[in-house]
Amino acid sequence: MSEHRNGEVLTAFLLGGVIGAALGILFAPASGKVTRERLNDWLEEKGENAKEALEKLESEIKKKKEQLMKN
């Protein structure tokens, strides 16, 4: 139960960080075009990071599954 709750807290923390960063970029003193470009670049980078993290998690889950199936 505690592990599940920790996951929820971490997810909420990360989501809050993403929203805060996006709002910070949107309200920064820059032209609309520059702001949109920055936001687009930032979102692409974070999307790639998330994709890599999910691929790593998927790999770890597969390894654990294989270990469980052997036992």
N, CA, C and O atoms as a Tripos MOL2 file, in Angstrom:
@<TRIPOS>MOLECULE
protein
  284   283    71     0     0
PROTEIN
NO_CHARGES

@<TRIPOS>ATOM
      1 N           0.8200   -1.1910    0.0000 N.3       1 MET1
      2 CA          0.0000    0.0000    0.0000 C.3       1 MET1
      3 C           0.8630    1.2530    0.0000 C.2       1 MET1
      4 O           0.5700    2.2100   -0.7170 O.2       1 MET1
      5 N           1.9100    1.2530    0.7900 N.am      2 SER2
      6 CA          2.7850    2.4160    0.8840 C.3       2 SER2
      7 C           3.4760    2.6980   -0.4500 C.2       2 SER2
      8 O           3.6240    3.8550   -0.8430 O.2       2 SER2
      9 N           3.8990    1.6360   -1.1470 N.am      3 GLU3
     10 CA          4.5630    1.8200   -2.4380 C.3       3 GLU3
     11 C           3.6140    2.4550   -3.4410 C.2       3 GLU3
     12 O           4.0160    3.3140   -4.2260 O.2       3 GLU3
     13 N           2.3520    2.0310   -3.4170 N.am      4 HIS4
     14 CA          1.3550    2.5900   -4.3330 C.3       4 HIS4
     15 C           1.1760    4.0810   -4.0510 C.2       4 HIS4
     16 O           1.0980    4.8860   -4.9790 O.2       4 HIS4
     17 N           1.1120    4.4390   -2.7930 N.am      5 ARG5
     18 CA          0.9370    5.8410   -2.3980 C.3       5 ARG5
     19 C           2.1540    6.6680   -2.8070 C.2       5 ARG5
     20 O           2.0130    7.8030   -3.2610 O.2       5 ARG5
     21 N           3.3440    6.1020   -2.6460 N.am      6 ASN6
     22 CA          4.5580    6.8100   -3.0490 C.3       6 ASN6
     23 C           4.5410    7.0990   -4.5430 C.2       6 ASN6
     24 O           4.9680    8.1690   -4.9750 O.2       6 ASN6
     25 N           4.0530    6.1540   -5.3290 N.am      7 GLY7
     26 CA          3.9530    6.3530   -6.7720 C.3       7 GLY7
     27 C           3.0030    7.4790   -7.1240 C.2       7 GLY7
     28 O           3.2630    8.2590   -8.0400 O.2       7 GLY7
     29 N           1.8940    7.5640   -6.3910 N.am      8 GLU8
     30 CA          0.9380    8.6380   -6.6300 C.3       8 GLU8
     31 C           1.5450    9.9940   -6.2840 C.2       8 GLU8
     32 O           1.3550   10.9710   -7.0080 O.2       8 GLU8
     33 N           2.2680   10.0440   -5.1830 N.am      9 VAL9
     34 CA          2.8970   11.2960   -4.7650 C.3       9 VAL9
     35 C           3.9400   11.7250   -5.7910 C.2       9 VAL9
     36 O           4.0080   12.8990   -6.1570 O.2       9 VAL9
     37 N           4.7430   10.7890   -6.2500 N.am     10 LEU10
     38 CA          5.7630   11.1040   -7.2470 C.3      10 LEU10
     39 C           5.1240   11.5890   -8.5440 C.2      10 LEU10
     40 O           5.5870   12.5620   -9.1390 O.2      10 LEU10
     41 N           4.0700   10.9210   -8.9810 N.am     11 THR11
     42 CA          3.3750   11.3200  -10.1970 C.3      11 THR11
     43 C           2.8110   12.7310  -10.0610 C.2      11 THR11
     44 O           2.9520   13.5500  -10.9680 O.2      11 THR11
     45 N           2.1770   13.0100   -8.9310 N.am     12 ALA12
     46 CA          1.6170   14.3450   -8.7040 C.3      12 ALA12
     47 C           2.7210   15.4010   -8.6860 C.2      12 ALA12
     48 O           2.5540   16.4870   -9.2400 O.2      12 ALA12
     49 N           3.8370   15.0830   -8.0550 N.am     13 PHE13
     50 CA          4.9630   16.0150   -7.9920 C.3      13 PHE13
     51 C           5.4970   16.3110   -9.3900 C.2      13 PHE13
     52 O           5.7220   17.4700   -9.7390 O.2      13 PHE13
     53 N           5.6980   15.2650  -10.1880 N.am     14 LEU14
     54 CA          6.2250   15.4520  -11.5430 C.3      14 LEU14
     55 C           5.2450   16.2290  -12.4150 C.2      14 LEU14
     56 O           5.6470   17.1120  -13.1730 O.2      14 LEU14
     57 N           3.9630   15.9000  -12.3050 N.am     15 LEU15
     58 CA          2.9490   16.6020  -13.0870 C.3      15 LEU15
     59 C           2.9110   18.0790  -12.7080 C.2      15 LEU15
     60 O           2.7960   18.9420  -13.5780 O.2      15 LEU15
     61 N           3.0060   18.3670  -11.4290 N.am     16 GLY16
     62 CA          3.0450   19.7540  -10.9800 C.3      16 GLY16
     63 C           4.2500   20.4930  -11.5290 C.2      16 GLY16
     64 O           4.1530   21.6590  -11.9120 O.2      16 GLY16
     65 N           5.3890   19.8100  -11.5660 N.am     17 GLY17
     66 CA          6.5960   20.4140  -12.1220 C.3      17 GLY17
     67 C           6.4480   20.7260  -13.5960 C.2      17 GLY17
     68 O           6.8650   21.7890  -14.0570 O.2      17 GLY17
     69 N           5.8560   19.8080  -14.3330 N.am     18 VAL18
     70 CA          5.6490   20.0110  -15.7720 C.3      18 VAL18
     71 C           4.7130   21.1930  -16.0080 C.2      18 VAL18
     72 O           4.9850   22.0530  -16.8460 O.2      18 VAL18
     73 N           3.6190   21.2270  -15.2690 N.am     19 ILE19
     74 CA          2.6560   22.3220  -15.4310 C.3      19 ILE19
     75 C           3.2980   23.6550  -15.0490 C.2      19 ILE19
     76 O           3.1290   24.6520  -15.7500 O.2      19 ILE19
     77 N           4.0270   23.6710  -13.9480 N.am     20 GLY20
     78 CA          4.6870   24.8980  -13.5110 C.3      20 GLY20
     79 C           5.7070   25.3950  -14.5150 C.2      20 GLY20
     80 O           5.7810   26.5920  -14.7920 O.2      20 GLY20
     81 N           6.4890   24.4840  -15.0570 N.am     21 ALA21
     82 CA          7.4950   24.8730  -16.0470 C.3      21 ALA21
     83 C           6.8320   25.4190  -17.3130 C.2      21 ALA21
     84 O           7.2820   26.4180  -17.8740 O.2      21 ALA21
     85 N           5.7700   24.7650  -17.7540 N.am     22 ALA22
     86 CA          5.0680   25.2280  -18.9510 C.3      22 ALA22
     87 C           4.4790   26.6170  -18.7260 C.2      22 ALA22
     88 O           4.5680   27.4800  -19.5990 O.2      22 ALA22
     89 N           3.8820   26.8330  -17.5670 N.am     23 LEU23
     90 CA          3.3300   28.1580  -17.2670 C.3      23 LEU23
     91 C           4.4310   29.2100  -17.1770 C.2      23 LEU23
     92 O           4.2490   30.3430  -17.6220 O.2      23 LEU23
     93 N           5.5600   28.8380  -16.6080 N.am     24 GLY24
     94 CA          6.6850   29.7610  -16.5280 C.3      24 GLY24
     95 C           7.1720   30.1800  -17.8960 C.2      24 GLY24
     96 O           7.4860   31.3490  -18.1240 O.2      24 GLY24
     97 N           7.2320   29.2330  -18.7980 N.am     25 ILE25
     98 CA          7.6610   29.5440  -20.1640 C.3      25 ILE25
     99 C           6.6270   30.4310  -20.8580 C.2      25 ILE25
    100 O           6.9770   31.3880  -21.5490 O.2      25 ILE25
    101 N           5.3500   30.0990  -20.6620 N.am     26 LEU26
    102 CA          4.2930   30.8680  -21.3200 C.3      26 LEU26
    103 C           4.2380   32.3180  -20.8440 C.2      26 LEU26
    104 O           3.9380   33.2190  -21.6280 O.2      26 LEU26
    105 N           4.5230   32.5430  -19.5780 N.am     27 PHE27
    106 CA          4.4220   33.8930  -19.0340 C.3      27 PHE27
    107 C           5.7580   34.6350  -18.9910 C.2      27 PHE27
    108 O           5.8350   35.7400  -18.4540 O.2      27 PHE27
    109 N           6.7800   34.0520  -19.5380 N.am     28 ALA28
    110 CA          8.0900   34.7040  -19.5900 C.3      28 ALA28
    111 C           8.0300   35.8710  -20.5740 C.2      28 ALA28
    112 O           7.2890   35.8180  -21.5560 O.2      28 ALA28
    113 N           8.7990   36.9120  -20.3180 N.am     29 PRO29
    114 CA          8.7650   38.0800  -21.2110 C.3      29 PRO29
    115 C           9.5060   37.8070  -22.5240 C.2      29 PRO29
    116 O          10.6860   38.1330  -22.6560 O.2      29 PRO29
    117 N           8.8250   37.2230  -23.4650 N.am     30 ALA30
    118 CA          9.3810   36.9570  -24.7940 C.3      30 ALA30
    119 C           8.2330   37.0530  -25.7940 C.2      30 ALA30
    120 O           7.0630   37.0330  -25.4130 O.2      30 ALA30
    121 N           8.5740   37.1550  -27.0590 N.am     31 SER31
    122 CA          7.5260   37.2300  -28.0760 C.3      31 SER31
    123 C           6.7730   35.9050  -28.1360 C.2      31 SER31
    124 O           7.2780   34.8690  -27.7040 O.2      31 SER31
    125 N           5.5810   35.9540  -28.6700 N.am     32 GLY32
    126 CA          4.7580   34.7520  -28.7610 C.3      32 GLY32
    127 C           5.4280   33.6530  -29.5680 C.2      32 GLY32
    128 O           5.3820   32.4820  -29.1900 O.2      32 GLY32
    129 N           6.0490   34.0270  -30.6720 N.am     33 LYS33
    130 CA          6.7020   33.0340  -31.5210 C.3      33 LYS33
    131 C           7.8550   32.3690  -30.7790 C.2      33 LYS33
    132 O           7.9850   31.1460  -30.8050 O.2      33 LYS33
    133 N           8.6900   33.1650  -30.1180 N.am     34 VAL34
    134 CA          9.8310   32.6210  -29.3740 C.3      34 VAL34
    135 C           9.3360   31.7240  -28.2440 C.2      34 VAL34
    136 O           9.8850   30.6480  -28.0080 O.2      34 VAL34
    137 N           8.2970   32.1750  -27.5520 N.am     35 THR35
    138 CA          7.7500   31.3900  -26.4410 C.3      35 THR35
    139 C           7.2150   30.0550  -26.9370 C.2      35 THR35
    140 O           7.4690   29.0190  -26.3220 O.2      35 THR35
    141 N           6.4840   30.0680  -28.0310 N.am     36 ARG36
    142 CA          5.9470   28.8170  -28.5800 C.3      36 ARG36
    143 C           7.0690   27.8800  -29.0130 C.2      36 ARG36
    144 O           6.9870   26.6700  -28.8030 O.2      36 ARG36
    145 N           8.1160   28.4380  -29.6150 N.am     37 GLU37
    146 CA          9.2570   27.6080  -30.0240 C.3      37 GLU37
    147 C           9.9420   26.9880  -28.8110 C.2      37 GLU37
    148 O          10.2910   25.8070  -28.8170 O.2      37 GLU37
    149 N          10.1310   27.7990  -27.7720 N.am     38 ARG38
    150 CA         10.7500   27.2810  -26.5450 C.3      38 ARG38
    151 C           9.8990   26.1800  -25.9240 C.2      38 ARG38
    152 O          10.4070   25.1340  -25.5200 O.2      38 ARG38
    153 N           8.6000   26.4370  -25.8560 N.am     39 LEU39
    154 CA          7.6890   25.4530  -25.2690 C.3      39 LEU39
    155 C           7.6830   24.1720  -26.0890 C.2      39 LEU39
    156 O           7.6880   23.0740  -25.5310 O.2      39 LEU39
    157 N           7.6730   24.3060  -27.4010 N.am     40 ASN40
    158 CA          7.6930   23.1360  -28.2730 C.3      40 ASN40
    159 C           8.9760   22.3320  -28.0800 C.2      40 ASN40
    160 O           8.9310   21.1070  -27.9640 O.2      40 ASN40
    161 N          10.1140   23.0160  -28.0460 N.am     41 ASP41
    162 CA         11.3950   22.3350  -27.8320 C.3      41 ASP41
    163 C          11.4240   21.6400  -26.4790 C.2      41 ASP41
    164 O          11.8720   20.4980  -26.3680 O.2      41 ASP41
    165 N          10.9440   22.3330  -25.4530 N.am     42 TRP42
    166 CA         10.9410   21.7800  -24.0950 C.3      42 TRP42
    167 C          10.0490   20.5430  -24.0270 C.2      42 TRP42
    168 O          10.4250   19.5300  -23.4390 O.2      42 TRP42
    169 N           8.8580   20.6340  -24.6370 N.am     43 LEU43
    170 CA          7.9390   19.4970  -24.6190 C.3      43 LEU43
    171 C           8.5030   18.3070  -25.3910 C.2      43 LEU43
    172 O           8.3390   17.1630  -24.9680 O.2      43 LEU43
    173 N           9.1570   18.5610  -26.5060 N.am     44 GLU44
    174 CA          9.7810   17.4710  -27.2610 C.3      44 GLU44
    175 C          10.8530   16.7850  -26.4270 C.2      44 GLU44
    176 O          10.9390   15.5570  -26.4090 O.2      44 GLU44
    177 N          11.6720   17.5780  -25.7370 N.am     45 GLU45
    178 CA         12.7270   17.0100  -24.8890 C.3      45 GLU45
    179 C          12.1250   16.1700  -23.7690 C.2      45 GLU45
    180 O          12.5800   15.0560  -23.5090 O.2      45 GLU45
    181 N          11.1080   16.7030  -23.1090 N.am     46 LYS46
    182 CA         10.4860   15.9740  -22.0010 C.3      46 LYS46
    183 C           9.7730   14.7280  -22.5150 C.2      46 LYS46
    184 O           9.7480   13.7020  -21.8350 O.2      46 LYS46
    185 N           9.2000   14.8110  -23.7010 N.am     47 GLY47
    186 CA          8.5580   13.6470  -24.2980 C.3      47 GLY47
    187 C           9.5640   12.5360  -24.5700 C.2      47 GLY47
    188 O           9.2850   11.3650  -24.3160 O.2      47 GLY47
    189 N          10.7300   12.9030  -25.0830 N.am     48 GLU48
    190 CA         11.7880   11.9180  -25.3260 C.3      48 GLU48
    191 C          12.2670   11.3070  -24.0140 C.2      48 GLU48
    192 O          12.4860   10.0990  -23.9260 O.2      48 GLU48
    193 N          12.4310   12.1570  -22.9850 N.am     49 ASN49
    194 CA         12.8490   11.6450  -21.6780 C.3      49 ASN49
    195 C          11.8270   10.6660  -21.1210 C.2      49 ASN49
    196 O          12.1890    9.6210  -20.5790 O.2      49 ASN49
    197 N          10.5500   11.0050  -21.2560 N.am     50 ALA50
    198 CA          9.4940   10.1260  -20.7660 C.3      50 ALA50
    199 C           9.4840    8.8140  -21.5510 C.2      50 ALA50
    200 O           9.3010    7.7420  -20.9740 O.2      50 ALA50
    201 N           9.6790    8.9030  -22.8540 N.am     51 LYS51
    202 CA          9.7000    7.7030  -23.6930 C.3      51 LYS51
    203 C          10.8440    6.7830  -23.2760 C.2      51 LYS51
    204 O          10.6650    5.5700  -23.1630 O.2      51 LYS51
    205 N          12.0160    7.3660  -23.0480 N.am     52 GLU52
    206 CA         13.1690    6.5680  -22.6190 C.3      52 GLU52
    207 C          12.9160    5.9260  -21.2590 C.2      52 GLU52
    208 O          13.2660    4.7660  -21.0430 O.2      52 GLU52
    209 N          12.3100    6.6770  -20.3460 N.am     53 ALA53
    210 CA         12.0180    6.1400  -19.0120 C.3      53 ALA53
    211 C          11.0170    4.9920  -19.1000 C.2      53 ALA53
    212 O          11.1600    3.9910  -18.3990 O.2      53 ALA53
    213 N          10.0120    5.1300  -19.9490 N.am     54 LEU54
    214 CA          9.0230    4.0630  -20.1090 C.3      54 LEU54
    215 C           9.6390    2.8210  -20.7470 C.2      54 LEU54
    216 O           9.3120    1.6980  -20.3640 O.2      54 LEU54
    217 N          10.5230    3.0180  -21.7130 N.am     55 GLU55
    218 CA         11.1930    1.8760  -22.3330 C.3      55 GLU55
    219 C          12.0600    1.1410  -21.3140 C.2      55 GLU55
    220 O          12.1050   -0.0890  -21.3030 O.2      55 GLU55
    221 N          12.7410    1.8910  -20.4670 N.am     56 LYS56
    222 CA         13.5640    1.2850  -19.4180 C.3      56 LYS56
    223 C          12.6830    0.5190  -18.4370 C.2      56 LYS56
    224 O          13.0140   -0.6010  -18.0480 O.2      56 LYS56
    225 N          11.5700    1.1140  -18.0410 N.am     57 LEU57
    226 CA         10.6490    0.4530  -17.1210 C.3      57 LEU57
    227 C          10.0860   -0.8210  -17.7410 C.2      57 LEU57
    228 O           9.9770   -1.8470  -17.0700 O.2      57 LEU57
    229 N           9.7330   -0.7550  -19.0100 N.am     58 GLU58
    230 CA          9.2100   -1.9250  -19.7050 C.3      58 GLU58
    231 C          10.2460   -3.0480  -19.7190 C.2      58 GLU58
    232 O           9.9080   -4.2110  -19.4980 O.2      58 GLU58
    233 N          11.4960   -2.7020  -19.9770 N.am     59 SER59
    234 CA         12.5730   -3.6880  -19.9910 C.3      59 SER59
    235 C          12.7400   -4.3280  -18.6180 C.2      59 SER59
    236 O          12.9030   -5.5430  -18.5090 O.2      59 SER59
    237 N          12.7000   -3.5050  -17.5710 N.am     60 GLU60
    238 CA         12.8440   -4.0270  -16.2150 C.3      60 GLU60
    239 C          11.6830   -4.9500  -15.8550 C.2      60 GLU60
    240 O          11.8830   -5.9770  -15.2070 O.2      60 GLU60
    241 N          10.4850   -4.5900  -16.2690 N.am     61 ILE61
    242 CA          9.3170   -5.4260  -15.9880 C.3      61 ILE61
    243 C           9.4390   -6.7640  -16.7040 C.2      61 ILE61
    244 O           9.1260   -7.8070  -16.1300 O.2      61 ILE61
    245 N           9.8900   -6.7430  -17.9490 N.am     62 LYS62
    246 CA         10.0680   -7.9910  -18.6940 C.3      62 LYS62
    247 C          11.0970   -8.8900  -18.0210 C.2      62 LYS62
    248 O          10.9070  -10.1030  -17.9420 O.2      62 LYS62
    249 N          12.1880   -8.2960  -17.5330 N.am     63 LYS63
    250 CA         13.2120   -9.0800  -16.8380 C.3      63 LYS63
    251 C          12.6450   -9.7170  -15.5830 C.2      63 LYS63
    252 O          12.8930  -10.8910  -15.3080 O.2      63 LYS63
    253 N          11.8840   -8.9420  -14.8210 N.am     64 LYS64
    254 CA         11.2830   -9.4660  -13.5870 C.3      64 LYS64
    255 C          10.2880  -10.5760  -13.9110 C.2      64 LYS64
    256 O          10.2090  -11.5740  -13.1940 O.2      64 LYS64
    257 N           9.5390  -10.4010  -14.9770 N.am     65 LYS65
    258 CA          8.5660  -11.4120  -15.3850 C.3      65 LYS65
    259 C           9.2830  -12.7100  -15.7400 C.2      65 LYS65
    260 O           8.8580  -13.7910  -15.3330 O.2      65 LYS65
    261 N          10.3730  -12.6000  -16.5000 N.am     66 GLU66
    262 CA         11.1410  -13.7860  -16.8770 C.3      66 GLU66
    263 C          11.7160  -14.4770  -15.6480 C.2      66 GLU66
    264 O          11.7320  -15.7060  -15.5790 O.2      66 GLU66
    265 N          12.1880  -13.6990  -14.6790 N.am     67 GLN67
    266 CA         12.7200  -14.2820  -13.4470 C.3      67 GLN67
    267 C          11.6300  -15.0210  -12.6890 C.2      67 GLN67
    268 O          11.8690  -16.1080  -12.1630 O.2      67 GLN67
    269 N          10.4490  -14.4490  -12.6290 N.am     68 LEU68
    270 CA          9.3420  -15.0920  -11.9280 C.3      68 LEU68
    271 C           8.8980  -16.3680  -12.6370 C.2      68 LEU68
    272 O           8.5400  -17.3510  -11.9880 O.2      68 LEU68
    273 N           8.9230  -16.3510  -13.9510 N.am     69 MET69
    274 CA          8.4980  -17.5230  -14.7230 C.3      69 MET69
    275 C           9.4820  -18.6740  -14.5570 C.2      69 MET69
    276 O           9.0830  -19.8360  -14.6410 O.2      69 MET69
    277 N          10.7610  -18.3760  -14.3210 N.am     70 LYS70
    278 CA         11.7650  -19.4230  -14.1360 C.3      70 LYS70
    279 C          11.6050  -20.1160  -12.7950 C.2      70 LYS70
    280 O          11.9290  -21.2960  -12.6590 O.2      70 LYS70
    281 N          11.1080  -19.3940  -11.8120 N.am     71 ASN71
    282 CA         10.9770  -19.9580  -10.4620 C.3      71 ASN71
    283 C           9.7050  -20.6650  -10.2840 C.2      71 ASN71
    284 O           9.4390  -21.1970   -9.2060 O.2      71 ASN71
@<TRIPOS>BOND
     1     1     2 1
     2     2     3 1
     3     3     4 2
     4     3     5 am
     5     5     6 1
     6     6     7 1
     7     7     8 2
     8     7     9 am
     9     9    10 1
    10    10    11 1
    11    11    12 2
    12    11    13 am
    13    13    14 1
    14    14    15 1
    15    15    16 2
    16    15    17 am
    17    17    18 1
    18    18    19 1
    19    19    20 2
    20    19    21 am
    21    21    22 1
    22    22    23 1
    23    23    24 2
    24    23    25 am
    25    25    26 1
    26    26    27 1
    27    27    28 2
    28    27    29 am
    29    29    30 1
    30    30    31 1
    31    31    32 2
    32    31    33 am
    33    33    34 1
    34    34    35 1
    35    35    36 2
    36    35    37 am
    37    37    38 1
    38    38    39 1
    39    39    40 2
    40    39    41 am
    41    41    42 1
    42    42    43 1
    43    43    44 2
    44    43    45 am
    45    45    46 1
    46    46    47 1
    47    47    48 2
    48    47    49 am
    49    49    50 1
    50    50    51 1
    51    51    52 2
    52    51    53 am
    53    53    54 1
    54    54    55 1
    55    55    56 2
    56    55    57 am
    57    57    58 1
    58    58    59 1
    59    59    60 2
    60    59    61 am
    61    61    62 1
    62    62    63 1
    63    63    64 2
    64    63    65 am
    65    65    66 1
    66    66    67 1
    67    67    68 2
    68    67    69 am
    69    69    70 1
    70    70    71 1
    71    71    72 2
    72    71    73 am
    73    73    74 1
    74    74    75 1
    75    75    76 2
    76    75    77 am
    77    77    78 1
    78    78    79 1
    79    79    80 2
    80    79    81 am
    81    81    82 1
    82    82    83 1
    83    83    84 2
    84    83    85 am
    85    85    86 1
    86    86    87 1
    87    87    88 2
    88    87    89 am
    89    89    90 1
    90    90    91 1
    91    91    92 2
    92    91    93 am
    93    93    94 1
    94    94    95 1
    95    95    96 2
    96    95    97 am
    97    97    98 1
    98    98    99 1
    99    99   100 2
   100    99   101 am
   101   101   102 1
   102   102   103 1
   103   103   104 2
   104   103   105 am
   105   105   106 1
   106   106   107 1
   107   107   108 2
   108   107   109 am
   109   109   110 1
   110   110   111 1
   111   111   112 2
   112   111   113 am
   113   113   114 1
   114   114   115 1
   115   115   116 2
   116   115   117 am
   117   117   118 1
   118   118   119 1
   119   119   120 2
   120   119   121 am
   121   121   122 1
   122   122   123 1
   123   123   124 2
   124   123   125 am
   125   125   126 1
   126   126   127 1
   127   127   128 2
   128   127   129 am
   129   129   130 1
   130   130   131 1
   131   131   132 2
   132   131   133 am
   133   133   134 1
   134   134   135 1
   135   135   136 2
   136   135   137 am
   137   137   138 1
   138   138   139 1
   139   139   140 2
   140   139   141 am
   141   141   142 1
   142   142   143 1
   143   143   144 2
   144   143   145 am
   145   145   146 1
   146   146   147 1
   147   147   148 2
   148   147   149 am
   149   149   150 1
   150   150   151 1
   151   151   152 2
   152   151   153 am
   153   153   154 1
   154   154   155 1
   155   155   156 2
   156   155   157 am
   157   157   158 1
   158   158   159 1
   159   159   160 2
   160   159   161 am
   161   161   162 1
   162   162   163 1
   163   163   164 2
   164   163   165 am
   165   165   166 1
   166   166   167 1
   167   167   168 2
   168   167   169 am
   169   169   170 1
   170   170   171 1
   171   171   172 2
   172   171   173 am
   173   173   174 1
   174   174   175 1
   175   175   176 2
   176   175   177 am
   177   177   178 1
   178   178   179 1
   179   179   180 2
   180   179   181 am
   181   181   182 1
   182   182   183 1
   183   183   184 2
   184   183   185 am
   185   185   186 1
   186   186   187 1
   187   187   188 2
   188   187   189 am
   189   189   190 1
   190   190   191 1
   191   191   192 2
   192   191   193 am
   193   193   194 1
   194   194   195 1
   195   195   196 2
   196   195   197 am
   197   197   198 1
   198   198   199 1
   199   199   200 2
   200   199   201 am
   201   201   202 1
   202   202   203 1
   203   203   204 2
   204   203   205 am
   205   205   206 1
   206   206   207 1
   207   207   208 2
   208   207   209 am
   209   209   210 1
   210   210   211 1
   211   211   212 2
   212   211   213 am
   213   213   214 1
   214   214   215 1
   215   215   216 2
   216   215   217 am
   217   217   218 1
   218   218   219 1
   219   219   220 2
   220   219   221 am
   221   221   222 1
   222   222   223 1
   223   223   224 2
   224   223   225 am
   225   225   226 1
   226   226   227 1
   227   227   228 2
   228   227   229 am
   229   229   230 1
   230   230   231 1
   231   231   232 2
   232   231   233 am
   233   233   234 1
   234   234   235 1
   235   235   236 2
   236   235   237 am
   237   237   238 1
   238   238   239 1
   239   239   240 2
   240   239   241 am
   241   241   242 1
   242   242   243 1
   243   243   244 2
   244   243   245 am
   245   245   246 1
   246   246   247 1
   247   247   248 2
   248   247   249 am
   249   249   250 1
   250   250   251 1
   251   251   252 2
   252   251   253 am
   253   253   254 1
   254   254   255 1
   255   255   256 2
   256   255   257 am
   257   257   258 1
   258   258   259 1
   259   259   260 2
   260   259   261 am
   261   261   262 1
   262   262   263 1
   263   263   264 2
   264   263   265 am
   265   265   266 1
   266   266   267 1
   267   267   268 2
   268   267   269 am
   269   269   270 1
   270   270   271 1
   271   271   272 2
   272   271   273 am
   273   273   274 1
   274   274   275 1
   275   275   276 2
   276   275   277 am
   277   277   278 1
   278   278   279 1
   279   279   280 2
   280   279   281 am
   281   281   282 1
   282   282   283 1
   283   283   284 2
@<TRIPOS>SUBSTRUCTURE
     1 MET1         2 RESIDUE 1 A MET
     2 SER2         6 RESIDUE 1 A SER
     3 GLU3        10 RESIDUE 1 A GLU
     4 HIS4        14 RESIDUE 1 A HIS
     5 ARG5        18 RESIDUE 1 A ARG
     6 ASN6        22 RESIDUE 1 A ASN
     7 GLY7        26 RESIDUE 1 A GLY
     8 GLU8        30 RESIDUE 1 A GLU
     9 VAL9        34 RESIDUE 1 A VAL
    10 LEU10       38 RESIDUE 1 A LEU
    11 THR11       42 RESIDUE 1 A THR
    12 ALA12       46 RESIDUE 1 A ALA
    13 PHE13       50 RESIDUE 1 A PHE
    14 LEU14       54 RESIDUE 1 A LEU
    15 LEU15       58 RESIDUE 1 A LEU
    16 GLY16       62 RESIDUE 1 A GLY
    17 GLY17       66 RESIDUE 1 A GLY
    18 VAL18       70 RESIDUE 1 A VAL
    19 ILE19       74 RESIDUE 1 A ILE
    20 GLY20       78 RESIDUE 1 A GLY
    21 ALA21       82 RESIDUE 1 A ALA
    22 ALA22       86 RESIDUE 1 A ALA
    23 LEU23       90 RESIDUE 1 A LEU
    24 GLY24       94 RESIDUE 1 A GLY
    25 ILE25       98 RESIDUE 1 A ILE
    26 LEU26      102 RESIDUE 1 A LEU
    27 PHE27      106 RESIDUE 1 A PHE
    28 ALA28      110 RESIDUE 1 A ALA
    29 PRO29      114 RESIDUE 1 A PRO
    30 ALA30      118 RESIDUE 1 A ALA
    31 SER31      122 RESIDUE 1 A SER
    32 GLY32      126 RESIDUE 1 A GLY
    33 LYS33      130 RESIDUE 1 A LYS
    34 VAL34      134 RESIDUE 1 A VAL
    35 THR35      138 RESIDUE 1 A THR
    36 ARG36      142 RESIDUE 1 A ARG
    37 GLU37      146 RESIDUE 1 A GLU
    38 ARG38      150 RESIDUE 1 A ARG
    39 LEU39      154 RESIDUE 1 A LEU
    40 ASN40      158 RESIDUE 1 A ASN
    41 ASP41      162 RESIDUE 1 A ASP
    42 TRP42      166 RESIDUE 1 A TRP
    43 LEU43      170 RESIDUE 1 A LEU
    44 GLU44      174 RESIDUE 1 A GLU
    45 GLU45      178 RESIDUE 1 A GLU
    46 LYS46      182 RESIDUE 1 A LYS
    47 GLY47      186 RESIDUE 1 A GLY
    48 GLU48      190 RESIDUE 1 A GLU
    49 ASN49      194 RESIDUE 1 A ASN
    50 ALA50      198 RESIDUE 1 A ALA
    51 LYS51      202 RESIDUE 1 A LYS
    52 GLU52      206 RESIDUE 1 A GLU
    53 ALA53      210 RESIDUE 1 A ALA
    54 LEU54      214 RESIDUE 1 A LEU
    55 GLU55      218 RESIDUE 1 A GLU
    56 LYS56      222 RESIDUE 1 A LYS
    57 LEU57      226 RESIDUE 1 A LEU
    58 GLU58      230 RESIDUE 1 A GLU
    59 SER59      234 RESIDUE 1 A SER
    60 GLU60      238 RESIDUE 1 A GLU
    61 ILE61      242 RESIDUE 1 A ILE
    62 LYS62      246 RESIDUE 1 A LYS
    63 LYS63      250 RESIDUE 1 A LYS
    64 LYS64      254 RESIDUE 1 A LYS
    65 LYS65      258 RESIDUE 1 A LYS
    66 GLU66      262 RESIDUE 1 A GLU
    67 GLN67      266 RESIDUE 1 A GLN
    68 LEU68      270 RESIDUE 1 A LEU
    69 MET69      274 RESIDUE 1 A MET
    70 LYS70      278 RESIDUE 1 A LYS
    71 ASN71      282 RESIDUE 1 A ASN
